């Protein structure tokens, strides 16, 4: 029963803050923090139990929600190493971000509303992780979309924020439509929504290859939307209009990782389907990873640079699933949750001090923000995959999987992405914290409620990757146990891959150092020489322009005009107003016949009899 408390506590917190304590700021924050902290303490012993016994059988509980002939829908939970790992990440990182938010959002007039929305999000995300069937995961999938809409549009009085919230909501609905169709396909073929029952039927060979291929690709559509993969990636950078803790919680550590988690949950289906399914997944991830890394080069907003790095990291995770190593993808998801949440919260600390997002209005902040600068550098080194930080071990696993898969295009895309990451993360560090002073006023370090979470996350960003060292037994791979579902053995440490990835990362760091610190490479001259490519990056490859000026203006608006014409001139005029006109005038005619005269009624009666006789005679 205590498992259900993971859903009850944050939901109760959201309702209580909204209906009762909204006017009491501090009490609202304590209720929200207390709820997520209680969830963490519920998860912690379960997590430690599974760590101590990696091969523990799964725990499952459910109750009937809808039961009709031919269909059973349950509300239930599935506790296994995969869900336990995500529960730990969501509750632990979520607790730190809640605490950080007390300092960051303290003077905001919507303080209580913010914590109510955070609690609603935690409830929704935990529902996705606990779900033991496709219908339940879809319900909470949509609730996460609602929560993100509320948090991205938190500053709803700003047009940019409200537009970003609508954009995120609508773009995700595109992927979710495919996700819903995929659920229907799998249910039609298997007769069940339950993950374990579907897995049993897949392993028994009861699903045809074509069905598994179609179902896999449709379910992948949901991950494309939620985890912001190309071409539905456009919502994530704009989502930075929300408060910085929102960026850290939803768009770095948890929500966007939901798509990767879902792919890992159905990995038994993906790897049993024809290879075309994983090929599409792998190349979608590779395109997203490389494209987002390039776009990060053209940004000057500190949060948007980190946002594009999130896109790139998500591409890595999806590519890892596609090349046959969901374990490596989940390993990177875990390390990414810590160092990316750290980077966003550090960015929030910088914005809190400088009151601007533009890195070209910062500079030389390191002496003023020592804790923020130190933790940001540690998080950046983890992000770049520098040895021995956590990102090195997890990114190396993905590159090793791509290398072992034999697809040099995917491997090359991963290595090139690592090189570009080294450039833009070095740029972010040097321009923000070193070099010339460009800020105004007197920036100062954030309060302890903000810096303590930074220190804790920095420790994890440095050391958490050590749990995945291949020579350790047990290690992350043996704990997660997904390799049984994967087509291929787990990949050990590949020295060639490790050395090559380290070389390209340091090459990127050196280029960034020469460009943005020493000035050996003049960025202004580079901009003038490569003005076209720079504009291409600044305008995000003009993908948003294409959507606005072609998809929306040429297709969507035209379809809307045609639909309006059909509705007004056909449906309303003929199907609604036409019958109403006939009925009204028929009624008026019949009313005119009610005169009260016996002779009129006799005439109508005789006329009716004559008509019936004639009809009978003719037939």
N, C-alpha and C positions, 0 to 999 in steps of 0.2 A: 504493500500500500504506500510505502514511503516514496516509491518511484513517482507516483502520481503527484506528490508534493512539488516535484520539479515544475509541473505545469500550474498547479493551484497557486503557489506562492507568488510568482510574478504577475499572474492574472489578477489575483486579489489586490496586489500592490497597485496595479494600474487603475483598477476600479475604485479603490479606496482614495487614491490621490485625486482622481477626477471628480468624485462625488462628495468627498468629505474634507480633505486636508488641502485643497488647492490654494487657499489663501494663506496657508502656513508653510512658507518656503522650506525652512530647515527641517520641519517634521516630514514634509513630502520627500525630501532627499534622503532622510534617514530610513524611511519606509522602503524606498526603492533600493537603496544600498543594502539594507537588511535582508530584503527578499533575495537578491542575487547572491549575497554572501551565504545565506542559509542554503541556497541551491548548491553552492560550491562545497559546503561542508557535507551535504548529502552525497555529492558525487565523489568526493575525495576518498572515502573508504572503499567505495566500489572500484575506483581507479586503482588504488593500491592492491586490492584483492586480485585484479586482473594482471597487474604488473608482476605480482608474486607467483601467479599461476597462469602463464600465457595461454595454456591450452584449456582453460576453464570453459565448460559448455556454456552456451548462450542462455540467457534468462528471458522468458517471454510471458506476457500477461495481456489479457484483452477481455472486452465484453462486447456483446452484440449491439450494434447500432441499427442496422437495417437488415432484415431477414425476409426475403421473398423467394419464391421458387426460382432456382437457377442463379441466385445472387446473394451473397452474404458479405456485408460490410461491417468491419469491426473497428473499434477504437482500442488500440493496444500499443504496447511498447516492446522493443527488442533490444536487449542489453547484450552486446558482444564487444570484443576489443575495438572494433571500428566506431561504434556509437559511444563507447566509454571515452575514447580519445577525444572525440568532438565535444562531448559533454564537459570534459575537463577544460578544453580550450575556451569554449563559450562562457562557462561560469568563471573561470580564473581571469581571463582577459577582460571579461565583462565587469567583474568586480573592480579591477584596477581602473577601468575607464569610468565607472560610476564614481569612484572616489575622486579621480582627476576632475570630473565634471563639477563637483562641488566648488572647486576653486575657479575653474574656467568660466562657468556660467553664473557665478554668484550674483552679479548685478543685473542679470537679464530679467526683464519683467515677466517673461514666460517660463520662469524657473521651474515651477511645479509641473506645468504642462510638459516640459522637456523630460522630467523624470518619469512622468506617467507614460510617455511615449517610449522611453527606454525600457520600462518594465514590460510594456506590450510587445516590444521587439524581442526581448529575452524569452518571453512566453512563446512567441511564434517560432523562434529559432530552435528552442528546446523541443518543440513539437515535431519539427522536421527531423531532428536527430533521433528522437525516441520512436518515431513511426515504424510500425512493423508491416505496413501495407501501403500500396500506391495511392489509395483514396485519401488516407490520413495525411500522407506526406504532401499530397496536392492541396489539401485544405490549409495546412500550415504554410505551405509554399505561397499561397495567395495572401495569407495573413502577414507574412514577412514583406510581401509587396506593399500591403497597406501600411505597415509600420514604417517602411522606408519612405513611402510617400509623405507621411506625416513628419518624419524627421528631416528629410531633405528640404521640404517646404516649411520648415519651422519658422523661418523669417518670412512668412507668407505675404507681408506687406511689401516686400521687395519683388518686383516683377521677375527678376532673374531667378530667384529662389522658387517662386511658384511655377514658373515655366520649367525649371529643372525637375521639380517634383512630378509634374504632369508628363514630362518627357520620359523619366525613369519608369513611371507607372505604365504608360502606353507601350513603350518599347518592350518591356517585360511581358506584356500581354501577348505580344506576337510569339515569343518563344513558348509561353505557357499554353497557347492554343495547340501548338505541335505536341507539347507535353501531354495535354489531355487526350489528344488523338492516339498517342503512343500507349497511354493507359488502357484505352478502349481496345486497341489491337491486342495487347498482351492478355487482357481479360477474355476477349473473344476466343483466343487460342488456348488459354490455360484454364479458364473458368474460375480463376481466383485472383485476388489482389495481393495476397500475402506473399512477402518476399521469400520466405523459406519454402513455401509450397511451389512457387514459380521456379525456384532454383531446383527443387526436386524433379519437376517436370522437364526442365531444360536438360538436366544431367541424364534423365531417363530417355531422352530423345523424342519426347512427345510433341515438341514444337518444330515446325518445318523451318529450314534455313531461310527461306524468303520471309516468313513471318518474323523470325528473330531479327533479320536485317531491317525490315521496315519498322518494327517496334523499337529497336535500338536507336535508329536515326531520329525517330519522332521523339523519343524520350530525351535524346541528346539536345533537341531544340530547346527544352526547358533549361538545360545547363548553358546553352548559348546565350539565352537571355539573362539568367540570374548571374552567371559568372562572366558576363560582358565579353563574349567572344565575337570575333568578326563574323558577320557584319552588324551585329546588334550591340556593339561595344560603345556606341555613341553616347549612351546615357551616363556612363560612369564619370567621365571628367566633369560634366556639368553638375553632377551630384555634390561636388565640392562646395556648392552654395550653402549647404547645411553647416551647422556648427562643427568645429574640428573634432570633438569627441564622437560625433556621428560618423565622420570620415574614418576614424580609427576603428570604431566598433563594427559598423555595417559594411563599409567599403574597403576594409583591409583584412580584418580578423575573422569575420563570421559570415555575413550575408552572402558576399560574393563567392565564398568558399562552399556555399551550400550546393552549387551546381557540381563542383568536383566531388563533394561527399556523395551526392546522389549517383554519380558515375561509378564511384567505388562501391556503393551499395549494390548496384546492378552489374558489377563487373562480370559475374558469372554469365550474364546474358550477352554482354558485349563480346566476350572472348569465345563464346560458343557460336556466335553469328558468323556469317561469311566475312572474310578479311576486309571487304569494302567498308564495313562499319567502322572498324578501328582506323582504317586509312583516312577516312573523312575526318574522324575525331583528331587524329594526329596532325594532319595538315592544317586543320582549322586552328588548333593550338599554336602551331609553329608560325602561321601567318600573324596571329594575334600577338605573339611574343615579340617577333621581330618588328612588326609595324608599330606597336606601342612604344618600343624602345626608341625607334627613330623619332616618333612624335614627341617624346620627352625631351629631345635635344632642342626643340624649338619653343619650349615654354619658359616663362620667367616667373610665373606664379608658383610659390613654393609648394602649395597643396596640389596643384595640377601636375607638377613634375612627379610628385609621389604617387598621384593617381594613375598616371600613365605607367609608372613602374609597377603598380598593382596589376594593371592590365597585362603587362609583360609577364609578370610572375604567374598570373592565372593561365596565360597561354602555355607556360612551361608545364604547369600541372596537368592541363588537358592533353598536351602533347605526350606527357608521360603515360597517361592512361591509354592513349592511342597506340603507343609503341609496345604495350604489353606489360607495363609495370605500374599498376594502381598503387602498389605499396610505396614506390618512390614518389608518386604524386602526392599521397597523403603525408609522407615524410616532409616534403617541401611545404605542404599546406601548414603543417604544425610549426615549422621553423618560421615560415612567412608570417604567421599570426603574431608571433612575438616581435620580430624586428620591424614589421610594417606598422603594427600598432604603435611601437616605440617611435618610429619616424613621424607618424602623423601627430602624436602627442607632443613630440619635440617641436614640430612645425607650429602647433597651437601655442606652445610656450613662447616661441619667437614672435608670432603674430600678437600675442598678448602683450609682449614687451614693446614692439615697434609699431603696432596698429596699422600694419600693411602686410599684404601678401607678396609684394613684388620684391624679389631677391636683389634687384638693382637699387633698392632703397634701403639696403641693410649694410652688410660689410663690417668687419672688425668687431663682431659681437662676442667673440670668444672670451675676452676678459670680463665682459659684463654678465654673460650667461654661461658660467663655467660648467655647471651641471648639465644644462641643456646641450651645450656644445659637445661635451665629452660623450654623453649618451647618444647624441645624434651621430657622431663619428663612428661609435661602436655599431649602431644600427646600420649605418651605411656600409661599413666593412662587411657585415653579415649579408646585407642585400647584394653586394657585389660578388660575394662568394670567395672572400679572401681567407686563406688558411690561417688559423684553425677555427674561424668563426662558423656559426651554425649553417649559414648559407652555403659554405663550401661543401659540406658533407651532403646536404640535401640536393643541391644543384648538380653535384658530381654524380649522384645516383641517377638523375634524369638523363644527363648526357651519356652516362655509361649504358643506360638502357637503350637509348637511341643508337649508340655506336654498335651495341651487340645485336640490335635489330637489323643492322646492315643497310639502313637507309641513310646515306651520306648527305642527302639534301636536308633531312630533318636535323641530323647532327650538326651540319654546317650552320643551319639557321640558329640552333641553340648556342653554338660557340660565338657566332657573330653578335647575337643578342647580349651575351656576357661581355663582349668587348665594348659595345655601345653603352651598356649599363655602367661600366667603369668610367666612361667619359662624363655622362650626365650626373652621376652621383658625386664625382669629384668636383664638377662645376658647382653643384648645390652646396657642398661643404665649403669650398674656397670662397665663393662669392658671398655666402651668407655670414660666415664666421671669421674670415681672414681678409687680407688685402686692405683696400682703402675704406675709410669710414664714410658711409653714405647715409646713415640714419639721422633722424632728427629727434631732439628731446634727450631724455636720460633713461635708456632701457635698463631694467633690473631683472634679477632672477625671479622666477615664479615662486609662489608660496609652497610650503611643504606638501600640501594636498595634491599639488601638481608634480613636484619633483620626485617624491617618493615612488609613485608608480613608474616614473621614467627609470629610476635606478633598478627597480625590481625587473622591469622588462628588459633592461640592458643586460642584466645577469643571464637571463634566459636566452637573449639574442646571441650571447657569446658562447654559452656552454651547452644549450639544449641539443645541438647537433651531434654531440658526442655519443648520444644514445643510438645513433645510426651507424657507428663505425662497423664495417662488415666483419672485422676480426673478433668483435665482441660476441659472446654467446651467454645468455640471450641478448638480442639487440632489438631495434625497432621493428625490423622485418619479421622476426620470429614472434614478437608480441602481436603484431597486427594480423598475421596469418592469412593475408589475402593471396599469397602466392599459389595456394591450391586452386584458385580460380583463374590464374593467369596462364596464358599459353607460352610457356618458357620458364626456365629456371630463374631464380633470383640472381642478380648480377653482383659479383663481388667488386672490390676496389680495383679500378682500372688505372694503373699508373700513367699510361699514355694519355688518357682522358684528363686525369687530374693535372698533369704537367701542362698540357696544351691549354686547358681552361684557365689555369693560373697565369700562364704567359699572356694570354689575350686580355685578361682582366687588368694585369699590371701595365700592359701596353695602353689600355684605355685610361688608366689612372695617370700615366706619364703624359699622354696627350692632353688630358684635362688640366694637369699641373702646368704644362708649358703654355697652355692657352689662357687660363684664367688666373694664374698667379704670377708667373715670370713674364708673361707677355711675349715670349719667344715666337709664338704663333699668334698673330694679331687677329682677334675675332672680328673686328670691324672690316679688315681687308678680306677676310674669308667670307663675310656676309656679302660684301660687294661683288666678289668674284663668283660666288654661288648663290646669287640673289634668288634665282628661280627655285632651286631645291629648298632654300630656307623658307620662302613663302609657302611652298608646298607643305612643309612641316608645321609652320605657324598656323596654317588653315586646315590642319588635320587631314591632309590629302584631299581636301574639298569633299569629303564624304558627306558631311552635314549639309553642305551646299547642294550636293546631288539629291539628298533626301528632300530638302526644302523646295528646291526649284524644279525637280522632276517628279519624284514620287508623290509629294504632297500637291504641288501646283498643277502638274499635268495629269496625274492619274487619280489621286484621291479626290481632288476638287471636282474633276470631271465626273467621276462616279457619283459624287455627292449631288451634283447638278442634275444628272440623269435620274437619280433616285428621287430627288425632290420633284422633278417633272412628273415621273410616274405616280408618285404619291398624290400630288395635288390634282393632276388632270385625269388620272385613271382610277386610282384606288378611292380617293375621296369623292371625286365627281360622279363616277359611274357606280362604284361598289358600295359607297356609303350614302351620298346625297341622292343618287338615282333611285334606289329602292325606297328611301325615305320619302322622296317626292311622289312616287307611285302610291305608296301606302296612304300618304296624307290626302291625296286627291281622291283615292278610292273611298276613304273615310268620309270625305266631304260629299261625294256622290251618294253613298249609302245614307248619310244623314239627311240628304234632301228627299229621300224616299219615305222617310218616317213622317207622314202627314197626319196620322190619326184617323184618316178616312177609310171606312170599310170597303168602299168601291175600289180604292187604290190597291189595298191588300188582296182583294179578290182578283183584280186584273193581274197582279204579279204572280199569284198562285196558279191561275189558269195558264198564263204564259209559260211558266216553268214546267207544267205538265205537258204542254204541247211540245216544248223543246225536248223533253225526255222521250216522248213518243217518237219524234222524228229521228233522234240519235239512235234509239233502239231499232227503228225500222231500217236505217241505213247500215247498221252493223249486222 
